[in-house]
């Protein structure tokens, strides 16, 4: 009996970190054959050529260069077209039994589209979520409708995927996949962490990740400047910036980070990619995750760590009590810092639980990928929820 071929597609540094244990679980299963495709930012020198990080852990079967030369609407659309063409060729050569994709980025939309046209079943991780401030929201739901198996992070998200018309027997609540890294990785000590980033921590420390809000026009510079203005008022505080993904107008934010860290080298440092080990290690020693990254909602609560969530990018996502929402406005951000460092809030953090903690997600996902019957899986009936009158 031939092994079931599981093809996992990864397009960004953060997403690979989330997928790591799943990839490892598939690779070590004697009944499964791992196929791995790296695309998107992994193949871009501007984003650190992170495919080299993957190659330290696993063999990459196909590298798909999308030519991420521009962060404009036209440039991104062209890159999506290149990705879909190249991925369709890769699928034809690899002939996988099922494609596994995670999340809501545009390169993953291309990966799912190519698989759909090629009549290859698709398994989607982290569907059903809402991020009303970005186009990721639409992309995520589109991928869900193209997919045939669904691995979601909470019961609410499971219900939302079913609300999209997906059959409940194909939707599985496996928890947030990023939690497994926190449970399994041996994180760095404070001294090891400081050496790894060549930067000394202060009395207070913040980890800042701010991505462009893709459904708003020309707001990246203004919103990020408001954040920079707010952190300039903080005393005895060091800042660790992680730069944006290959998003619309992402270059603007990255240039502002470079300018800020060059002006304030003693209290700030910026990274294109920290990687999962250093990123999660940082969460042990900072006072908060600040910006609009999903990690402030998905991972920070496991560290009993506060998160200041700025603007609408994550609007609609389930959040723990550790998340402080604020406007992209200097005064409101400053109020959030006051709230963060208040005695009441610090005591509250001790009681926080992570709503995305579903245990060891990778084992749950592999069990389904291994055993779910794929014959006739491509044909889907729209599941209609019966409402009580």
N, C-alpha and C positions, 0 to 999 in steps of 0.2 A: 504494500500500500504506500503510495507516494505521500510525501509530507505536504501539508497545507502551506502554501506560500503567502506569507504576510508581508506586504510592502508598506513600510512606514515612511512618510514624507515629512521632512523638517525644513523650515525656511528661515528660522531666526534663532539667535543664541538663547533667548529666554525659553522658547518653545522646546528646544532640544533638552534643556535642563529639566523641563516638565516631563518629557518623554523618556528620559534616560532609563529609568527602572523598567518601564514597559519594554523598551528595546532589548534590555538585558534579559528580561523574563522570556521574551519570544526567542531570543538567540539560544538560550539554555534549554528550551523545551525540546525533547527528542522527537516530538511529533510535528514540529513546526520548522519552516525554513524562513529565516529572516532575509528580507530584501530592504535595503536602506537607500533612500534618495535624499540628497542634500541640494537645496536650491536657495533662492533669495539672498539674504544678507550673508549667508555662509560663504558665498562665492565672491563677495565684494571686498576689495582691499580697504574701502572706506569704513567698513564695519568689522575689520579685523581678521578677515579670511578665517572665520571660525570653523570651517570644515576641517581644519587641521586639528582642532580640539576633538572633534568627533573621531577622527582617524586614530587618535590615541586609544580610543575605547572600542571602536567597531570598524569593520570594513564598509566602505561606502560603495554601493553597486553602481550608482549613477550620480554624476554631478551635473546639475542643470544651471547654467549661467543665464540669468534673466537680463543682464546688462542694466543694472540699476544705476544709470548715469544721471538721472534727473529725479527731483522730488516734485515735479509739476504734474498736473492732471494728465497731460499728454504723455509725459515720460512714463508715468506709472501704468497707463493703459497700454503703451507699447510693450513694457516689460511683462505685463500680464499675457499679452498675445504671444510673445516669445516663449514664455513659460509653458503655456498650453500646448504649443506646437511641439516643444522639446519633450515635455512630459508624455505626450501621446506616443512619441517615438520610443521613449524609455519603457513605457508600459508594454508596448508591442514586443520589445525585446525580452523583457523580464517575465511577461505572462503571469502576473500574480493572481492568486485566488481572491484576494481582497486587499483594498487600500485602506490604510489607517491615517487619518488626519486629525489635527487638534486645532480648535479655536476658530479664528475669525479674520485672519489677515488675507490680503488680496492674492498672495502667491498660493495660499491654500485653496482659495476659490478656484484658481486656475487648475490646481491639482485635482480638485473634485470634478470640475467640468470635463477635463480630459478623460477621467475615469468613467464618468457617466456616459459619455459618447462612445467609449470603448466597451461598454457593457460589463464593467468590472464593479462588483459590489464595493460599497464604501462604508467604513465605520468612522463615526464622527465623535470626538471627545470634546466635552465642555459646550455642548449645545444648550439651547433653552435659556440662556442668560440674556440680560438686557444691558446695553450701554447706549443710552439714548443720545449721547453727545458725539457719537462718531459713526462713520459709515460701517464700522465693524459690525454694528447691530444688524444691518441688512445682509451683510455678507454671511454672518453666522447663521441666520435663519435660512438663507438660500442653500448653504451647505447642508443644513439639516434636511431640507426637502430633497436634496440630491442623494442623501445617505440612506442606508438600509439597516444599520445598527447604530444605536446611540448610547453613549456612556456619559452620563450627566453627573453634576457635582452635588445636587441637593434634590429633595422631593419636589420642591416648587419648580425647579428647572425641568424635572421629569414631567410634571403635569403640563408645563408649557410646550414641550416638544409634542406631547400627545395632543395638546390643543391645536398644534399645527397640522394635525391629521395623521400623525404617525401611530402605528399600531403599538399598544402598550407592551405586547410580548417582545417587542424589539427595542425597548427603552429600559436601560439599566442605571440605577443610581449607584455609582461606584465611588463617589466622593471626589474631591479635588485631587488631581494627580500630583500637584506640587507638594502636598503634605508628606508624601513618601520620602522626599529628599530630607525633610526636617527630621524624620524618624530614623533614617538609615545613615546619612552622611555623618562622619566624624568631623565636626566643625572645628575651626582654628581657635586656638587660645588668643587672648588679646595681643600678646607679644608677637605670636605668629602672624596674626592678621595685619598688624602694623608693618611688619617686615614685608609681607606679601604685597602691600600696596605702597610701600615706601612713604609712609605718611603717619604722623603721630596724632593720636586722638586728644581731645581737649576735655575740659570739665563737662561740657555739653557737646553733643554731636548729632548731626542730622544726615539722613540718606535721602537725596532728592532725585526723583525721576519725573520729568514733565514731558509728556508727548503732545504734539499738536492736536487740537480738537478739530477733526476733519470735516465736520458739518458746519463749521463757522468760518467765515471768510476773513483772512488777514488779521487773525487775533493772536497768533502764536507769539509774536514779538511783544505785544502789549501785555498779554497775560503773564508771560514769563518774566517780564521786567517788573511787574507788580510783586512777584514772588522774590526776585532779587532785592528789590527795595525793602521788603519786609525783613529778609534775613540779615540785611546790613545793619538793622537796628539791634540785633541780638548781641549779647556780650558773652565772651568766653565760649564761643560756639564754633566748632569746625564743621565743614560741609564736604560731603562726598557726593559728587554728581555722577549719575550714569546717564549716558547720552541716549537720544531718541532712536527708534527703529527707522527703517526706510519709509517714513510716512510723508504725506503731503506737507510741505514746508518744514520738514524736520531739520534741514540745514540751518535754518534761522536760529533755532534753539541751540543747536550744537555750536554754532559760531559764538553765541552769547555766553555759553559755558566756557569756551576757550578764552574769551576775552576776560571773563570774571576771574577764572583761575590764574590767568597771567597777571592780573592786577592784585590779587590777594593770594599769592602762592603759599603763605604760611598757614592760612586758615581754610583753604579749599583745594580740592583736587578733582579732576574729571576722568572718566573712563568710558571708552567705547563699549567695552564688555568686561564686567567683573567675573563672569562665570558663576555657576551655581554655588560652588564651595565658598568663594569669597563673598558673594552677595548674601548668602544665608548666614555666614559668619558675622558679617557686618550687622545683621539684625540683632545679634546678641549684645552689641556694644553701643548702638545709637539710641537716641531718645525717641525717635519717630521716623517713619517713612513719610516723606512729604512730596506732594505733586499730584499726579492723576493716574499712576500706574495701578494695574489690577493687583499687584503684589501687596499693596497696603490693605486690601480687603481679603485676599485669598491666603496669604502666608503670614503676614505680620501678627494676626491674632494668636497664632500658635506660640509666639514668643512673649505673649502678654505685653505687646508693644503697641503704642499709639500710632495712628496714621492720620495725617491731615490730608484730606481729599479735596482738591481744589477744582471747582467748576463742574461741568456737566458730563465730562467724558465717561465716568463710571455710573451715571445716573440710572437707577433701576436695578442695580446689582444688590443682592443680599449682603448686608454688612453686620459685623459684630459691634458691640458697644464701644469697642476701642477706636472706632472711626469717627473723626470729627470732620463734618462737611462744611465747606466755606466757599464764598465767592472768590473769583480771581481778582481780588481787590486788596491793596496793601493793608488797609485798616482791618478788613475782615480776617485776613491771614494773620495779622498781629494778634487779634482776639483769640484766634485758634491756638497760637503759641501760648498765650496766657492760660487758656483752658488746659492745654497739654501739660503744663508744668504745675498746675494747681494741685493741692493736696487731695481734694476730692477725686479728681480724675486719676491720679496716680494710684489711689486706693482702689478705684473702680477696675483698673487694669488687672488686679490680682484675681478678679472674679470672671474674667473674660474667657469664653470658650469659642473655638473656631467652628462656624457653621459648615465649613467645607471639609472637615476632618471625617473621612469615611474609612479610615484604616489604610490598609495596603491595597491601593487601587489597582496596581499592575496585575496582581494575581487574579483579581476579580475579572478584569478585562480579558486577560489571556484565556481564562476558563471559557468565556463566551466565544472568543475568536476561534478557539480550538474545537468547540462542540456544536456551535449553532449550525444547522443545516443550511448550506448555501444554494442548494438546488432550488430554482424558481424564486430566489430571494429578490431578484431584480423587479419583479412585478409587485407593486404595492397597491393596496386598497386605501382610499382616504378614510381614516377612522373618524367617525362623527360622534362627538360627545352628545349624549342625550341629556338635555336640560329638563329639570322638573318645571312644569307650568304652574 
